[in-house]
Amino acid sequence: MKLTKLERLNLINQYQILEKLDPNENYSSFIKALQEGYEAHYSDLVEWLYDDFPKDKSDFVVDVLEMYRRIIFSYNALDDKGDLNESRIKFHGFDGNNESSYLGYASYFINDLGRYDEIRNNTEFRDLNSHRPMIDNYMRKLSVWKSSLDVDNLTLEEIQNILNT
């Protein structure tokens, strides 16, 4: 990571302010690395920052959440639910080991932003960790859902087709 002298000066000032605000935290190694220009240690300043989560991945997660919202609303509106039970329509989340950025965004969107209450209230996986890869499964389900005649008002057969995909 490259920093100009002005950027380094700004960061030094910010760390000095933080040091005054919170004397229990030790920012001196960051300040020294910036003052001395130890470029190899600049990455230490941001090691806790995650890589960007691209918009297309965010859109995918929101599409999956929207599909489950429509499944839940449609299921609740059905007079005859057939042999379909509520446990089948639950959103299972994403795999914490292999899809952690998707899991993190879904959790942020549902829990931190307070969206999709019907999913939060209708899932047994409060942490949204499916403990198995789900992206390919959701891609297939989305394809079936988007081909439905009315994605907002699904029939029992359409719900079953989506879930069985």
N, C-alpha and C positions, 0 to 999 in steps of 0.2 A: 504494500500500500504506500502510495506517495502522498505526502502532505507538503503544502507550501509553508514558508515561514509564517505567513499570516494565519494559516489554519492552525499551525502548531501553537502560535501565540494565543489564539482564541481558546484552544483546548486547555492550555496551561492556565489561563485565567479562570476557565470554568472549573477545573480541578481545584484550584486554590480557593475558589468560592465554596465548593463542596466540602473542602477540608475544614473551612471555618464553620459551615453549617452543621457538619457532622464530625466532630473531632475524634469519634471512635473509629471512623473509617480511615484507612491509610492510603492516601492517593500519591504519596511521595515518589513511589517507583514510576508511576505514570508521568508525573511532572518531570522527573529526571530524564526519562526516556525521550520525552518531547523536547526538553531543553537541550539535551546533548545530541539530538538528531539520530537516536538509535532506531533506524528504520525497521530493523528486524523485530522490534518489540511493539511497533505500532498496531499490529494485529491483536496484541493483548488487550488493547483498548476496546475492541469490538468483538471479542471472542464469544460473548454472550448473545450477540445478534444473529438471528437466523437468516438464511438466504431468502430472497424474495419469493413469494408464492404468487406465480403468474395469474393474471386475470382469467385466462382460459381454464385454469384449474379451479379457480374460485367459482366461475360460472358452472362448471361441471358439478361441484358440490351443491350449489344452490339448485341446479336442475334436479339432482337426486332428492334433495330435501323437498322440493316442490312436488315431485312425483309421489313421495310418501305422504305428503299433506293431502294430495288429491285422492290417494288410495284410502286414507283414514276417513276423510270426509265422505267419500262415496260409500265406503263400507258402513259408516254410521247411518247413512240415508237409506240403505237397503231395507226393504220389508222382509225379504227372504234372503237370509245370509247363507243358505245352503249348508254345506259342511265346513265352510270357511270360518275359522275362529279368530279371535282378536290377537292371539299370539303370532299368527301368520303374517299380520300386517305391520308388525313392529319394524322400525328402522334399526338396523344392527350396527351402524357406524362404519368405521374403517379400521384396518389392522394397525395396531400401535407399533408393530415392529417394521412393517414394510410400507405402510402408507401413513406414516406419522404426520406428515405435513397436511394431508387431507383430513386426518383425524383432528389435528390442531385447529384447522380452519372451521370444520363442522362444529367443534366445541365452542370456538369463539363466536360463531354465528348464532348458535342456539343458546348457549349459556351466557356469554358476555353481552351480546347485543339483545338478548331476550326475544329472539324470533322463534317462530315455529313451536309455540307452546304445545300444540297438539302432538308434536313428535316428542318433545321433552317429557310430557305427561304420559306418553304411550310407549315408553321404552323401558325395558328392564336393565339396559346397559347405560347407566347414568354417566359413565365416563366415555361412552360411545366407542369403546374399543371392541371390535368384533372378534379379535383374536384369530382372524383368518383374512386373507386378501379378499377384497370385495370390489375393487374397481372394475374388473372385467365383467363381473356379475351385474353391477349397476349399469354398465354400458349396454349390455343386452336388454336389461329391463327397460332402460330409457328408450331404446329403439322400439320396443313393443308398445310402451306407453304413448309415445309420440305418434304412433300409427293408429291410435284409437280414434273413433269418430268424434268423441267429445271428451277431451282429456280432463275436463273439470268434473264431469259426471259419469263415472265409470260404471258399467254394469258388473254384475257378479262374475260373468264369464270373462270380461276384460281384466278384472282384478286378478282372477285366478290365472289367466294367461301371463300377466306381468310377473306374478310371484313364482310361477312355475318355470320361468325362462332361466 
